[in-house]
């Protein structure tokens, strides 16, 4: 056993084979020696190791999942170990579908909030706009979870990154990417409850219980997911990483989550008056928060694996 120190000064016990406890993070080559792990508590998001030839390699959870490669430094030269073509294609498809889903979901939420603010559509039309947007939010979160479950887990015999067999579900709470996506997905389901209940004719008390309460649960889960996502990208405590697209994506999403929370708080109906706290804050908080998720979803389309193309073959004559 090797006892490295993680990025925030915590001791993390690892082995030269499978890194982690009951759930593994990344299978380090058997002849390599782990030098450092970084992360927040048990959520390890970066592992560095050294090969017998003196070269070093590092696995970054988000980079491996989103970009499909890990870095190796050999004789001062940085090289990349890319994912197998089939793995890269699957990761790319998941990434594109998730990003597009968040773009559409955020766009529909922004549209619904603006329609409500300017009273430009009927209440059923606005409710349906939010409901369809909620469907895309849930789709994006679930696909992000599937992408994490099927992310590269080792270096294969061919020297490329390999993943396990394709899975639609797995329980891996010790992985930061899994936990962030799962909590986000649960948050979208909580929002879905409030979106469906919005079609009902409710009293103010019922509205607070059946619409406002699930909405607040969703807001809190979104914030928790964003906090985990930031910890994964920063490998522990928050730090500025202006050159990282992944960092900007999780930061913009977290800003959107805070705006959603502000909007949700303003939606509470006062029992004494039967009126919400602030219609303006509800609509603009929702519109701007959703716009953040839409922008981050669009940016996610550029944080994708490079799919290698087979070499061109001469056409026989």
Secondary structure as a PSIPRED ss2 file (coil, helix, strand):
# PSIPRED VFORMAT (PSIPRED V4.0)

   1 X C   1.000  0.000  0.000
   2 X E   0.000  0.000  1.000
   3 X E   0.000  0.000  1.000
   4 X E   0.000  0.000  1.000
   5 X E   0.000  0.000  1.000
   6 X C   1.000  0.000  0.000
   7 X C   1.000  0.000  0.000
   8 X C   1.000  0.000  0.000
   9 X C   1.000  0.000  0.000
  10 X C   1.000  0.000  0.000
  11 X E   0.000  0.000  1.000
  12 X E   0.000  0.000  1.000
  13 X E   0.000  0.000  1.000
  14 X E   0.000  0.000  1.000
  15 X C   1.000  0.000  0.000
  16 X C   1.000  0.000  0.000
  17 X C   1.000  0.000  0.000
  18 X E   0.000  0.000  1.000
  19 X E   0.000  0.000  1.000
  20 X E   0.000  0.000  1.000
  21 X C   1.000  0.000  0.000
  22 X C   1.000  0.000  0.000
  23 X C   1.000  0.000  0.000
  24 X E   0.000  0.000  1.000
  25 X E   0.000  0.000  1.000
  26 X E   0.000  0.000  1.000
  27 X E   0.000  0.000  1.000
  28 X C   1.000  0.000  0.000
  29 X C   1.000  0.000  0.000
  30 X C   1.000  0.000  0.000
  31 X C   1.000  0.000  0.000
  32 X C   1.000  0.000  0.000
  33 X E   0.000  0.000  1.000
  34 X E   0.000  0.000  1.000
  35 X E   0.000  0.000  1.000
  36 X E   0.000  0.000  1.000
  37 X E   0.000  0.000  1.000
  38 X E   0.000  0.000  1.000
  39 X E   0.000  0.000  1.000
  40 X E   0.000  0.000  1.000
  41 X C   1.000  0.000  0.000
  42 X C   1.000  0.000  0.000
  43 X E   0.000  0.000  1.000
  44 X E   0.000  0.000  1.000
  45 X E   0.000  0.000  1.000
  46 X E   0.000  0.000  1.000
  47 X E   0.000  0.000  1.000
  48 X E   0.000  0.000  1.000
  49 X E   0.000  0.000  1.000
  50 X E   0.000  0.000  1.000
  51 X C   1.000  0.000  0.000
  52 X C   1.000  0.000  0.000
  53 X C   1.000  0.000  0.000
  54 X C   1.000  0.000  0.000
  55 X C   1.000  0.000  0.000
  56 X E   0.000  0.000  1.000
  57 X E   0.000  0.000  1.000
  58 X E   0.000  0.000  1.000
  59 X E   0.000  0.000  1.000
  60 X E   0.000  0.000  1.000
  61 X H   0.000  1.000  0.000
  62 X H   0.000  1.000  0.000
  63 X H   0.000  1.000  0.000
  64 X H   0.000  1.000  0.000
  65 X H   0.000  1.000  0.000
  66 X H   0.000  1.000  0.000
  67 X C   1.000  0.000  0.000
  68 X C   1.000  0.000  0.000
  69 X E   0.000  0.000  1.000
  70 X E   0.000  0.000  1.000
  71 X E   0.000  0.000  1.000
  72 X E   0.000  0.000  1.000
  73 X E   0.000  0.000  1.000
  74 X E   0.000  0.000  1.000
  75 X C   1.000  0.000  0.000
  76 X C   1.000  0.000  0.000
  77 X E   0.000  0.000  1.000
  78 X E   0.000  0.000  1.000
  79 X E   0.000  0.000  1.000
  80 X E   0.000  0.000  1.000
  81 X E   0.000  0.000  1.000
  82 X E   0.000  0.000  1.000
  83 X E   0.000  0.000  1.000
  84 X C   1.000  0.000  0.000
  85 X H   0.000  1.000  0.000
  86 X H   0.000  1.000  0.000
  87 X H   0.000  1.000  0.000
  88 X H   0.000  1.000  0.000
  89 X H   0.000  1.000  0.000
  90 X H   0.000  1.000  0.000
  91 X H   0.000  1.000  0.000
  92 X H   0.000  1.000  0.000
  93 X H   0.000  1.000  0.000
  94 X H   0.000  1.000  0.000
  95 X H   0.000  1.000  0.000
  96 X H   0.000  1.000  0.000
  97 X H   0.000  1.000  0.000
  98 X H   0.000  1.000  0.000
  99 X H   0.000  1.000  0.000
 100 X H   0.000  1.000  0.000
 101 X H   0.000  1.000  0.000
 102 X H   0.000  1.000  0.000
 103 X H   0.000  1.000  0.000
 104 X H   0.000  1.000  0.000
 105 X H   0.000  1.000  0.000
 106 X H   0.000  1.000  0.000
 107 X H   0.000  1.000  0.000
 108 X H   0.000  1.000  0.000
 109 X H   0.000  1.000  0.000
 110 X H   0.000  1.000  0.000
 111 X H   0.000  1.000  0.000
 112 X H   0.000  1.000  0.000
 113 X H   0.000  1.000  0.000
 114 X H   0.000  1.000  0.000
 115 X H   0.000  1.000  0.000
 116 X H   0.000  1.000  0.000
 117 X H   0.000  1.000  0.000
 118 X C   1.000  0.000  0.000
 119 X C   1.000  0.000  0.000
 120 X C   1.000  0.000  0.000
 121 X C   1.000  0.000  0.000
 122 X C   1.000  0.000  0.000
 123 X H   0.000  1.000  0.000
 124 X H   0.000  1.000  0.000
 125 X H   0.000  1.000  0.000
 126 X H   0.000  1.000  0.000
 127 X H   0.000  1.000  0.000
 128 X H   0.000  1.000  0.000
 129 X H   0.000  1.000  0.000
 130 X H   0.000  1.000  0.000
 131 X H   0.000  1.000  0.000
 132 X H   0.000  1.000  0.000
 133 X H   0.000  1.000  0.000
 134 X H   0.000  1.000  0.000
 135 X H   0.000  1.000  0.000
 136 X H   0.000  1.000  0.000
 137 X H   0.000  1.000  0.000
 138 X H   0.000  1.000  0.000
 139 X H   0.000  1.000  0.000
 140 X H   0.000  1.000  0.000
 141 X H   0.000  1.000  0.000
 142 X H   0.000  1.000  0.000
 143 X H   0.000  1.000  0.000
 144 X H   0.000  1.000  0.000
 145 X H   0.000  1.000  0.000
 146 X H   0.000  1.000  0.000
 147 X H   0.000  1.000  0.000
 148 X H   0.000  1.000  0.000
 149 X H   0.000  1.000  0.000
 150 X C   1.000  0.000  0.000
 151 X C   1.000  0.000  0.000
 152 X C   1.000  0.000  0.000
 153 X C   1.000  0.000  0.000
 154 X E   0.000  0.000  1.000
 155 X E   0.000  0.000  1.000
 156 X C   1.000  0.000  0.000
 157 X C   1.000  0.000  0.000
 158 X C   1.000  0.000  0.000
 159 X C   1.000  0.000  0.000
 160 X C   1.000  0.000  0.000
 161 X E   0.000  0.000  1.000
 162 X E   0.000  0.000  1.000
 163 X C   1.000  0.000  0.000
 164 X C   1.000  0.000  0.000
 165 X C   1.000  0.000  0.000
 166 X C   1.000  0.000  0.000
 167 X C   1.000  0.000  0.000
 168 X C   1.000  0.000  0.000
 169 X C   1.000  0.000  0.000
 170 X C   1.000  0.000  0.000
 171 X C   1.000  0.000  0.000
 172 X C   1.000  0.000  0.000
 173 X C   1.000  0.000  0.000
 174 X C   1.000  0.000  0.000
 175 X C   1.000  0.000  0.000
 176 X H   0.000  1.000  0.000
 177 X H   0.000  1.000  0.000
 178 X H   0.000  1.000  0.000
 179 X H   0.000  1.000  0.000
 180 X H   0.000  1.000  0.000
 181 X H   0.000  1.000  0.000
 182 X H   0.000  1.000  0.000
 183 X H   0.000  1.000  0.000
 184 X H   0.000  1.000  0.000
 185 X H   0.000  1.000  0.000
 186 X H   0.000  1.000  0.000
 187 X H   0.000  1.000  0.000
 188 X H   0.000  1.000  0.000
 189 X H   0.000  1.000  0.000
 190 X H   0.000  1.000  0.000
 191 X H   0.000  1.000  0.000
 192 X H   0.000  1.000  0.000
 193 X H   0.000  1.000  0.000
 194 X H   0.000  1.000  0.000
 195 X H   0.000  1.000  0.000
 196 X H   0.000  1.000  0.000
 197 X H   0.000  1.000  0.000
 198 X C   1.000  0.000  0.000
 199 X C   1.000  0.000  0.000
 200 X C   1.000  0.000  0.000
 201 X C   1.000  0.000  0.000
 202 X C   1.000  0.000  0.000
 203 X C   1.000  0.000  0.000
 204 X H   0.000  1.000  0.000
 205 X H   0.000  1.000  0.000
 206 X H   0.000  1.000  0.000
 207 X H   0.000  1.000  0.000
 208 X H   0.000  1.000  0.000
 209 X H   0.000  1.000  0.000
 210 X H   0.000  1.000  0.000
 211 X H   0.000  1.000  0.000
 212 X H   0.000  1.000  0.000
 213 X H   0.000  1.000  0.000
 214 X H   0.000  1.000  0.000
 215 X H   0.000  1.000  0.000
 216 X H   0.000  1.000  0.000
 217 X H   0.000  1.000  0.000
 218 X H   0.000  1.000  0.000
 219 X H   0.000  1.000  0.000
 220 X H   0.000  1.000  0.000
 221 X H   0.000  1.000  0.000
 222 X H   0.000  1.000  0.000
 223 X H   0.000  1.000  0.000
 224 X H   0.000  1.000  0.000
 225 X H   0.000  1.000  0.000
 226 X H   0.000  1.000  0.000
 227 X H   0.000  1.000  0.000
 228 X H   0.000  1.000  0.000
 229 X H   0.000  1.000  0.000
 230 X H   0.000  1.000  0.000
 231 X H   0.000  1.000  0.000
 232 X H   0.000  1.000  0.000
 233 X H   0.000  1.000  0.000
 234 X H   0.000  1.000  0.000
 235 X C   1.000  0.000  0.000
 236 X C   1.000  0.000  0.000
 237 X C   1.000  0.000  0.000
 238 X C   1.000  0.000  0.000
 239 X C   1.000  0.000  0.000
 240 X C   1.000  0.000  0.000
 241 X C   1.000  0.000  0.000
 242 X C   1.000  0.000  0.000
 243 X C   1.000  0.000  0.000
 244 X C   1.000  0.000  0.000
 245 X H   0.000  1.000  0.000
 246 X H   0.000  1.000  0.000
 247 X H   0.000  1.000  0.000
 248 X H   0.000  1.000  0.000
 249 X H   0.000  1.000  0.000
 250 X H   0.000  1.000  0.000
 251 X H   0.000  1.000  0.000
 252 X H   0.000  1.000  0.000
 253 X H   0.000  1.000  0.000
 254 X H   0.000  1.000  0.000
 255 X H   0.000  1.000  0.000
 256 X H   0.000  1.000  0.000
 257 X H   0.000  1.000  0.000
 258 X H   0.000  1.000  0.000
 259 X H   0.000  1.000  0.000
 260 X H   0.000  1.000  0.000
 261 X H   0.000  1.000  0.000
 262 X H   0.000  1.000  0.000
 263 X H   0.000  1.000  0.000
 264 X H   0.000  1.000  0.000
 265 X H   0.000  1.000  0.000
 266 X H   0.000  1.000  0.000
 267 X C   1.000  0.000  0.000
 268 X C   1.000  0.000  0.000
 269 X E   0.000  0.000  1.000
 270 X C   1.000  0.000  0.000
 271 X C   1.000  0.000  0.000
 272 X C   1.000  0.000  0.000
 273 X C   1.000  0.000  0.000
 274 X C   1.000  0.000  0.000
 275 X C   1.000  0.000  0.000
 276 X E   0.000  0.000  1.000
 277 X C   1.000  0.000  0.000
 278 X C   1.000  0.000  0.000
 279 X H   0.000  1.000  0.000
 280 X H   0.000  1.000  0.000
 281 X H   0.000  1.000  0.000
 282 X H   0.000  1.000  0.000
 283 X H   0.000  1.000  0.000
 284 X H   0.000  1.000  0.000
 285 X H   0.000  1.000  0.000
 286 X H   0.000  1.000  0.000
 287 X H   0.000  1.000  0.000
 288 X H   0.000  1.000  0.000
 289 X H   0.000  1.000  0.000
 290 X H   0.000  1.000  0.000
 291 X H   0.000  1.000  0.000
 292 X H   0.000  1.000  0.000
 293 X H   0.000  1.000  0.000
 294 X H   0.000  1.000  0.000
 295 X H   0.000  1.000  0.000
 296 X H   0.000  1.000  0.000
 297 X H   0.000  1.000  0.000
 298 X H   0.000  1.000  0.000
 299 X H   0.000  1.000  0.000
 300 X H   0.000  1.000  0.000
 301 X C   1.000  0.000  0.000
 302 X C   1.000  0.000  0.000
 303 X C   1.000  0.000  0.000
 304 X C   1.000  0.000  0.000
 305 X C   1.000  0.000  0.000
 306 X C   1.000  0.000  0.000
 307 X C   1.000  0.000  0.000
 308 X C   1.000  0.000  0.000
 309 X C   1.000  0.000  0.000
 310 X C   1.000  0.000  0.000
 311 X C   1.000  0.000  0.000
 312 X C   1.000  0.000  0.000
 313 X C   1.000  0.000  0.000
 314 X C   1.000  0.000  0.000
 315 X C   1.000  0.000  0.000
 316 X C   1.000  0.000  0.000
 317 X C   1.000  0.000  0.000
